[in-house]
Amino acid sequence: MALDIEFRKLLEVELEKTLNEIHNEKNSNISSIWNCKSEVDFLYGWHMAKVEDFCINQFFRLFHKNPTLEDKREIQGILFLHGKDYLEKLQT
């Protein structure tokens, strides 16, 4: 495990927080703006990219360096664990 425990806890808290904010963005008619076939798929990709960017930025902010490949893989692993939750929240 490359990431320290405190950083992992921070990511878990922030992922839960963003997950709980999803209901504010649903039914935003984004499909007409972006001309996408599936608003859920679009928002899922957008949210996952948003939280990954947040995680990378937090890593840099806390450790004053870019994450290594191993760090990035671990961050992505954490995101993948929560990906299903994001998709389910968007579909309800």
Buried (B, 14 or more C-beta within 10 A) or exposed (E): EEBEEEBBEBBEEBBEEBBEEBEEEBEEEBBEEEEBEEBBEBBBEBBBEEBBEBBBEBBEEEEEEEBEEEBBEBBBEBBEEBBEEBBEBBEE
